Amino acid sequence: MMAEHVIRCNPFSGHLLVFCNRRSDRLKILYWDRDGWAIWYKRLEVGTFQFPFAETGRKEIAAWELGLLLEGIDLSKGQRRKRYSLPTGRPESPATTGPQAEPETS
Protein backbone atom coordinates (compact mmCIF):
# COMPACT_ATOMS: atom_id res chain seq x y z
CA MET A 1 0.00 0.00 0.00
CA MET A 2 1.23 3.49 -0.84
CA ALA A 3 0.87 4.78 2.74
CA GLU A 4 3.17 2.06 4.06
CA HIS A 5 5.86 2.40 1.38
CA VAL A 6 5.95 6.13 0.66
CA ILE A 7 4.99 7.69 3.98
CA ARG A 8 6.29 4.85 6.13
CA CYS A 9 3.41 4.72 8.57
CA ASN A 10 0.78 2.21 9.59
CA PRO A 11 -2.36 2.96 7.55
CA PHE A 12 -4.57 1.31 10.18
CA SER A 13 -3.30 3.55 13.02
CA GLY A 14 -6.31 5.87 12.89
CA HIS A 15 -4.36 8.80 11.45
CA LEU A 16 -5.73 10.83 8.58
CA LEU A 17 -3.47 10.61 5.53
CA VAL A 18 -3.63 13.91 3.62
CA PHE A 19 -2.41 14.12 0.03
CA CYS A 20 -2.41 17.15 -2.26
CA ASN A 21 -1.71 17.61 -5.96
CA ARG A 22 1.22 19.59 -7.41
CA ARG A 23 -0.87 22.74 -7.87
CA SER A 24 -2.06 22.47 -4.22
CA ASP A 25 -5.66 23.20 -5.19
CA ARG A 26 -6.97 19.69 -4.47
CA LEU A 27 -6.55 17.36 -1.57
CA LYS A 28 -7.59 13.90 -0.54
CA ILE A 29 -7.87 12.63 3.00
CA LEU A 30 -7.66 8.86 3.32
CA TYR A 31 -8.49 7.00 6.52
CA TRP A 32 -9.48 3.55 7.74
CA ASP A 33 -13.08 3.48 8.98
CA ARG A 34 -13.52 0.27 11.03
CA ASP A 35 -14.37 -1.95 8.05
CA GLY A 36 -12.90 -0.24 4.99
CA TRP A 37 -11.12 2.73 3.51
CA ALA A 38 -12.87 6.08 3.30
CA ILE A 39 -11.75 9.04 1.22
CA TRP A 40 -12.61 12.71 1.49
CA TYR A 41 -11.87 14.96 -1.50
CA LYS A 42 -11.83 18.75 -1.76
CA ARG A 43 -11.18 20.88 -4.85
CA LEU A 44 -10.77 24.63 -4.48
CA GLU A 45 -12.42 26.85 -7.08
CA VAL A 46 -10.03 29.71 -6.25
CA GLY A 47 -6.75 29.72 -4.34
CA THR A 48 -4.48 27.00 -3.03
CA PHE A 49 -3.78 25.12 0.17
CA GLN A 50 -0.57 26.12 1.92
CA PHE A 51 0.89 22.82 3.10
CA PRO A 52 3.57 22.79 5.83
CA PHE A 53 5.80 20.25 4.06
CA ALA A 54 8.85 18.91 5.80
CA GLU A 55 12.05 18.09 3.92
CA THR A 56 10.97 14.44 3.83
CA GLY A 57 7.62 15.23 2.22
CA ARG A 58 5.91 14.01 5.37
CA LYS A 59 4.64 16.26 8.13
CA GLU A 60 2.60 15.34 11.16
CA ILE A 61 0.11 18.00 12.23
CA ALA A 62 -2.57 18.19 14.90
CA ALA A 63 -6.30 18.08 14.19
CA TRP A 64 -6.72 21.81 14.85
CA GLU A 65 -3.90 22.55 12.38
CA LEU A 66 -5.67 20.49 9.72
CA GLY A 67 -8.81 22.53 10.39
CA LEU A 68 -6.88 25.78 9.88
CA LEU A 69 -5.29 24.39 6.73
CA LEU A 70 -8.70 23.51 5.29
CA GLU A 71 -9.95 27.02 6.12
CA GLY A 72 -7.10 28.58 4.12
CA ILE A 73 -4.83 29.73 6.93
CA ASP A 74 -1.09 29.56 6.23
CA LEU A 75 0.40 27.61 9.14
CA SER A 76 3.94 28.81 8.42
CA LYS A 77 2.98 32.46 9.02
CA GLY A 78 1.16 31.82 12.26
CA GLN A 79 3.08 31.70 15.48
CA ARG A 80 1.97 29.64 18.41
CA ARG A 81 2.20 31.36 21.76
CA LYS A 82 4.03 29.64 24.58
CA ARG A 83 1.81 27.28 26.58
CA TYR A 84 2.31 24.77 29.36
CA SER A 85 2.67 21.14 28.36
CA LEU A 86 3.14 18.07 30.48
CA PRO A 87 6.65 16.64 30.72
CA THR A 88 7.36 13.64 28.52
CA GLY A 89 7.46 11.15 31.40
CA ARG A 90 4.03 11.92 32.84
CA PRO A 91 4.01 11.49 36.63
CA GLU A 92 1.00 9.97 38.27
CA SER A 93 -1.63 12.41 39.44
CA PRO A 94 -1.69 13.35 43.15
CA ALA A 95 -5.19 11.89 43.44
CA THR A 96 -3.82 8.39 42.79
CA THR A 97 -0.54 8.71 44.69
CA GLY A 98 -1.54 10.87 47.67
CA PRO A 99 -2.73 9.72 51.07
CA GLN A 100 -5.99 7.87 51.12
CA ALA A 101 -8.93 9.85 52.45
CA GLU A 102 -10.48 8.37 55.55
CA PRO A 103 -14.22 7.74 55.45
CA GLU A 104 -16.32 10.14 57.46
CA THR A 105 -18.04 8.79 60.54
CA SER A 106 -21.03 10.43 62.16
Backbone as CSV, one residue per row, in Angstrom:
resi,resn,N_x,N_y,N_z,CA_x,CA_y,CA_z,C_x,C_y,C_z
1,MET,0.838,-1.170,0.000,0.000,0.000,0.000,0.885,1.236,0.000
2,MET,0.442,2.272,-0.684,1.225,3.492,-0.836,1.570,4.128,0.505
3,ALA,0.629,4.156,1.441,0.874,4.776,2.745,2.012,4.093,3.482
4,GLU,2.103,2.795,3.372,3.170,2.061,4.058,4.530,2.301,3.413
5,HIS,4.587,2.316,2.085,5.862,2.398,1.385,6.385,3.819,1.224
6,VAL,5.508,4.760,0.903,5.948,6.130,0.664,6.048,6.925,1.964
7,ILE,5.025,6.883,2.760,4.987,7.690,3.979,5.603,6.963,5.168
8,ARG,5.709,5.680,5.072,6.287,4.849,6.131,5.522,4.993,7.450
9,CYS,4.227,4.736,7.368,3.405,4.723,8.574,2.369,3.606,8.442
10,ASN,1.798,3.247,9.561,0.779,2.206,9.590,-0.555,2.805,9.146
11,PRO,-1.114,2.376,8.023,-2.363,2.964,7.549,-3.566,2.651,8.434
12,PHE,-3.457,1.681,9.305,-4.567,1.310,10.184,-4.451,1.966,11.559
13,SER,-3.562,2.931,11.721,-3.298,3.554,13.015,-4.390,4.519,13.455
14,GLY,-5.268,4.905,12.547,-6.306,5.868,12.891,-5.959,7.281,12.458
15,HIS,-4.748,7.478,11.928,-4.356,8.799,11.449,-5.052,9.111,10.129
16,LEU,-5.214,10.385,9.864,-5.728,10.830,8.578,-4.526,11.043,7.668
17,LEU,-4.542,10.460,6.499,-3.465,10.614,5.533,-3.909,11.642,4.507
18,VAL,-3.231,12.797,4.472,-3.630,13.909,3.619,-2.660,14.006,2.445
19,PHE,-3.199,14.019,1.245,-2.411,14.121,0.027,-2.909,15.325,-0.771
20,CYS,-1.985,16.044,-1.394,-2.405,17.148,-2.261,-1.721,17.017,-3.612
21,ASN,-2.293,17.653,-4.620,-1.707,17.608,-5.955,-0.598,18.653,-6.079
22,ARG,0.084,18.667,-7.202,1.215,19.589,-7.410,0.795,21.056,-7.375
23,ARG,-0.393,21.355,-7.868,-0.873,22.741,-7.870,-1.403,23.172,-6.505
24,SER,-1.552,22.226,-5.585,-2.063,22.474,-4.223,-3.466,23.068,-4.203
25,ASP,-4.281,22.734,-5.207,-5.663,23.202,-5.192,-6.651,22.061,-4.942
26,ARG,-6.128,20.856,-4.759,-6.972,19.691,-4.473,-6.298,18.845,-3.403
27,LEU,-7.111,18.269,-2.552,-6.551,17.356,-1.569,-7.472,16.187,-1.333
28,LYS,-6.857,15.110,-0.898,-7.586,13.899,-0.538,-7.161,13.514,0.860
29,ILE,-8.138,13.121,1.658,-7.868,12.628,3.001,-8.333,11.181,3.035
30,LEU,-7.401,10.300,3.317,-7.660,8.862,3.324,-7.573,8.368,4.765
31,TYR,-8.530,7.557,5.172,-8.495,7.001,6.521,-9.228,5.664,6.561
32,TRP,-8.851,4.853,7.542,-9.480,3.554,7.744,-10.681,3.743,8.651
33,ASP,-11.841,3.296,8.223,-13.081,3.482,8.976,-13.644,2.127,9.395
34,ARG,-13.123,1.546,10.418,-13.522,0.272,11.026,-13.558,-0.923,10.083
35,ASP,-14.207,-0.789,8.926,-14.366,-1.947,8.047,-13.968,-1.673,6.596
36,GLY,-13.328,-0.556,6.353,-12.897,-0.245,4.990,-12.319,1.145,4.887
37,TRP,-11.726,1.434,3.739,-11.119,2.731,3.510,-12.179,3.754,3.150
38,ALA,-11.992,4.959,3.657,-12.866,6.075,3.302,-11.986,7.195,2.764
39,ILE,-12.524,7.947,1.810,-11.751,9.035,1.222,-12.603,10.293,1.201
40,TRP,-11.969,11.406,1.513,-12.609,12.712,1.493,-11.832,13.554,0.503
41,TYR,-12.517,14.226,-0.413,-11.872,14.959,-1.498,-12.359,16.397,-1.503
42,LYS,-11.435,17.344,-1.672,-11.828,18.749,-1.765,-11.054,19.400,-2.902
43,ARG,-11.781,20.138,-3.748,-11.178,20.882,-4.853,-11.545,22.342,-4.672
44,LEU,-10.530,23.195,-4.633,-10.773,24.628,-4.484,-11.098,25.251,-5.833
45,GLU,-12.096,26.112,-5.862,-12.424,26.854,-7.084,-11.414,27.978,-7.290
46,VAL,-10.983,28.601,-6.202,-10.030,29.707,-6.251,-9.029,29.513,-5.122
47,GLY,-7.760,29.787,-5.381,-6.746,29.724,-4.339,-6.099,28.355,-4.231
48,THR,-5.205,28.246,-3.266,-4.481,27.001,-3.028,-4.382,26.733,-1.538
49,PHE,-4.071,25.497,-1.211,-3.775,25.120,0.168,-2.298,25.398,0.419
50,GLN,-1.962,25.897,1.573,-0.566,26.123,1.923,-0.143,25.006,2.871
51,PHE,0.506,23.984,2.314,0.894,22.824,3.101,2.218,23.052,3.807
52,PRO,2.318,22.647,5.065,3.569,22.789,5.831,4.485,21.593,5.606
53,PHE,4.991,21.415,4.381,5.798,20.251,4.063,7.120,20.257,4.808
54,ALA,7.526,19.097,5.233,8.855,18.913,5.801,9.791,18.521,4.664
55,GLU,11.080,18.464,4.947,12.049,18.091,3.916,11.805,16.679,3.400
56,THR,11.219,15.824,4.225,10.973,14.442,3.833,9.703,14.286,3.014
57,GLY,8.894,15.337,2.920,7.620,15.235,2.218,6.515,14.767,3.143
58,ARG,6.874,14.480,4.378,5.908,14.010,5.366,5.920,14.963,6.541
59,LYS,4.746,15.348,7.001,4.640,16.264,8.129,3.463,15.830,8.973
60,GLU,3.677,15.699,10.253,2.604,15.336,11.164,2.054,16.612,11.782
61,ILE,0.739,16.807,11.664,0.115,17.996,12.231,-1.051,17.571,13.117
62,ALA,-1.460,18.452,13.988,-2.573,18.190,14.903,-3.904,18.421,14.182
63,ALA,-4.969,17.951,14.795,-6.298,18.078,14.189,-6.680,19.547,14.002
64,TRP,-6.368,20.386,14.972,-6.722,21.805,14.847,-5.935,22.463,13.717
65,GLU,-4.691,22.010,13.484,-3.898,22.547,12.383,-4.492,22.146,11.034
66,LEU,-5.004,20.930,10.946,-5.673,20.493,9.722,-6.909,21.353,9.477
67,GLY,-7.638,21.660,10.529,-8.808,22.530,10.391,-8.439,23.900,9.857
68,LEU,-7.343,24.470,10.378,-6.882,25.776,9.884,-6.442,25.681,8.430
69,LEU,-5.749,24.609,8.098,-5.289,24.389,6.728,-6.465,24.330,5.759
70,LEU,-7.517,23.618,6.140,-8.702,23.509,5.288,-9.442,24.834,5.155
71,GLU,-9.308,25.707,6.158,-9.951,27.019,6.116,-9.129,28.050,5.354
72,GLY,-7.912,27.677,4.920,-7.102,28.579,4.121,-6.088,29.381,4.900
73,ILE,-5.804,29.002,6.115,-4.832,29.728,6.931,-3.451,29.124,6.714
74,ASP,-2.468,29.977,6.459,-1.091,29.555,6.233,-0.445,29.261,7.580
75,LEU,-0.163,28.001,7.844,0.401,27.607,9.138,1.824,28.110,9.339
76,SER,2.563,28.349,8.273,3.943,28.810,8.423,4.021,30.267,8.864
77,LYS,2.987,31.048,8.620,2.979,32.462,9.016,2.499,32.639,10.449
78,GLY,1.677,31.716,10.910,1.163,31.817,12.264,2.232,31.453,13.277
79,GLN,2.109,32.011,14.440,3.078,31.702,15.481,2.306,31.285,16.723
80,ARG,2.641,30.151,17.229,1.967,29.642,18.409,2.582,30.267,19.646
81,ARG,1.744,30.749,20.520,2.202,31.360,21.760,2.617,30.270,22.734
82,LYS,3.512,30.607,23.623,4.030,29.639,24.583,2.901,29.185,25.515
83,ARG,2.807,27.876,25.710,1.806,27.278,26.584,2.450,26.181,27.404
84,TYR,1.825,25.860,28.509,2.310,24.767,29.357,2.008,23.438,28.680
85,SER,2.926,22.505,28.812,2.673,21.143,28.361,3.285,20.198,29.374
86,LEU,2.661,19.053,29.522,3.144,18.069,30.476,4.518,17.564,30.074
87,PRO,5.355,17.238,31.050,6.648,16.639,30.720,6.441,15.308,29.994
88,THR,7.473,14.859,29.297,7.362,13.635,28.516,7.048,12.434,29.378
89,GLY,7.752,12.238,30.469,7.460,11.152,31.400,6.396,11.609,32.374
90,ARG,5.141,11.402,32.040,4.033,11.920,32.837,3.977,11.266,34.215
91,PRO,4.136,12.049,35.292,4.008,11.490,36.635,2.555,11.174,36.939
92,GLU,2.369,10.308,37.894,0.999,9.967,38.270,0.363,11.163,38.962
93,SER,-0.939,11.270,38.851,-1.632,12.411,39.445,-1.653,12.273,40.961
94,PRO,-1.671,13.405,41.686,-1.688,13.354,43.150,-2.890,12.605,43.708
95,ALA,-3.995,12.579,42.959,-5.186,11.890,43.438,-4.933,10.384,43.573
96,THR,-4.068,9.830,42.732,-3.824,8.391,42.793,-2.623,8.043,43.657
97,THR,-1.733,9.015,43.913,-0.539,8.708,44.688,-0.565,9.296,46.090
98,GLY,-1.488,10.195,46.361,-1.539,10.869,47.669,-2.111,9.977,48.737
99,PRO,-2.172,10.507,49.975,-2.729,9.724,51.073,-4.202,9.423,50.841
100,GLN,-4.605,8.279,51.290,-5.990,7.874,51.124,-6.876,8.650,52.093
101,ALA,-7.993,9.134,51.596,-8.934,9.854,52.445,-9.655,8.860,53.334
102,GLU,-9.789,9.241,54.610,-10.480,8.372,55.546,-11.970,8.612,55.442
103,PRO,-12.765,7.550,55.539,-14.220,7.737,55.449,-14.731,8.525,56.650
104,GLU,-15.735,9.343,56.376,-16.316,10.145,57.455,-17.202,9.261,58.324
105,THR,-17.160,9.496,59.618,-18.044,8.787,60.544,-18.896,9.809,61.257
106,SER,-20.168,9.479,61.480,-21.034,10.427,62.155,-21.312,10.010,63.565
